Amino acid sequence: MPAYILAIRKRVTDPEEMAKYGALAMKSPFPAGYRLLAMGGKFEALEGGPVDGVILAEFPSYEAAKAWYNSEEYQKAAAHRHKGSEFDFLVVEGLPPRE
């Protein structure tokens, strides 16, 4: 079953750290079957907030999503994200295909 990582950016506190994060995160080892479904673009918090940005990525499985997130390469990038922003990061397993 696919899984999804939903990253909700609450605010940026250091744009230079976020630039480093972006460059390193894009070099992390994305698995076969990874798809970036949404990043930036139009969005609106219908409840809760405030929200500064949203990223939605699909992975081939829950395990693949966690392996990417926990990879050494991504964690080096995430260190810059932690210094330069406030985010909520979630991983959720998708539903089985409908028959």
Steps between C-alpha positions, in 0.01 A plus 500: 500500500623850433582739782514876512718754671322823575727788598332813634721806522381728777764769457852567377739650753821491294477506118871413459457178699193417294695549176759251628220262596339518157825431317589202719148355522473477121819287497365250755437141384141498378378143435361373172132585494544831687276779373487861612127574489482855632748770598428867525222608273161609618391382845274613780467392862131418538550429871796560730800693383684712438671312218778635280537207258408138433681208337336166419711208376399144412725203575453139393456387863500619860837334547645679195379836630655440841824372345529819292423724798750316722771483234832661588473732200155627587582541868797721405254716304245493782756647741489819292118490491492478879728805525308705246131425543211349690338199330263216579602180318263204478510161334172321430428168337268515202195290436509177301390528137123502455360195330 
